Every structure is written in structure tokens, then in C-alpha cells.
């Protein structure tokens, strides 16, 4: 039982740390090249503006992490909670964290698939040419921009290094949310083990 509580403390701290990193990575995505003007002009991609790293992998996971930590340290209402109540809290915190992590994971995956939001050179059917903001890599059927590095500096003209910025921080969010999912699964099994040990002690 003490081992289960120690594991909850470690998992709570780990989830809380990943939540802060997820929120930080999403915040950076709102300021390409550390320039605030893109956000003020509304020239930020919808995946970054959705903020799944802030409220999904960030706030939701952080809330669950606090609950898990409180259970591990037996603070407040958890100081004398029975095994069934602890299991219910563990289940609710696991669902909350898992939902937030999955939302962040899915959004990051879609963002990497669609590519960055940037200004690029276009040529229309009437042969007029110009510049526009959009997702130039979204409809590339035969080429994958993530593996074709020759496209990284030749397609997106503004913000500069838009592809590197996009791939770097959305990949970070993807990895963080995947780690969060693993930690939630471990927490669920740890909680189940704690419940089993509690029932064995009472029998």
C-alpha cells in the first residue's frame, strides 16, 4: 500500500511536469520566431490556436496530476479515504488526464500532417500569380514535406523557418502527450494494485 502511494506521488509529479512542458510548447507555437505580430494580426494556424497543449495536455493533465499527488500524500479529504473512494478518484483523474492527453496527441498529429500555416507563392488557373497565407503542404499528394527537406525553405516564405518551428514544437507536443498516455495507464494499474492491497489488508 505504501509502495502504491509512493508510485502515485512520482506519477503525479511526472504528469504535472509534462503538463507544464505541453503548455509551454503550445505557447511558443503562438509566437513564430518569437514574434508577437503574427498573433496580433491573426496569422496563426488553427492547430496552434486551438491550444490543445494549453487546456488538454496542460490544464486537464495538471488537474489530474494534482489529484493523483494528493492521493499519494494523503492530503485533505484523501487523508482517511477508503479504498473504493480512492479508486473512484483514481479512475476520474485517469479519465481526465487521458482525455486531455489524447486531444493533444490527436491535434498534434493532424497539425504535423497538414503542415505549417505560412505565406507561400501561388499560381491560379488564369495564370495570375501572387502570395497568400494558408497550408501549402496540406494537398501535396505525392510528396511528404516532413521527409523532403528541400521544401522546408523553398515553399514557406513567411514566417522564416516556419516549417522547422512547426515540426519541432508539434513533434514535442506529440511526444509529451504520448508520454502522458503511458503515465496515465501506469497510474490506473497502480491504483488497481492499491485497491487490491487495501482489500487484502482488511480481509
Secondary structure, 3 states (H helix, E strand, C coil): CHHHHHHHHHHHHHHHHHHHHHHHHHHHHCCHHHCCHHHHCCCCCHHHHHCHHHHHHHHHHHHHHHHHHHHHHCCHHHCCCCHHHHHHHHHHHHHHHHHHHHHHHHHHHHHHHHCCCEEEEEECCCCCEEEEEECCCCCCCCCCCCCCHHHCCCCEEECCCHHHHHHHHHHHHHHHHHHHHHHHHHHHHHHHHHHHHHHHHHC
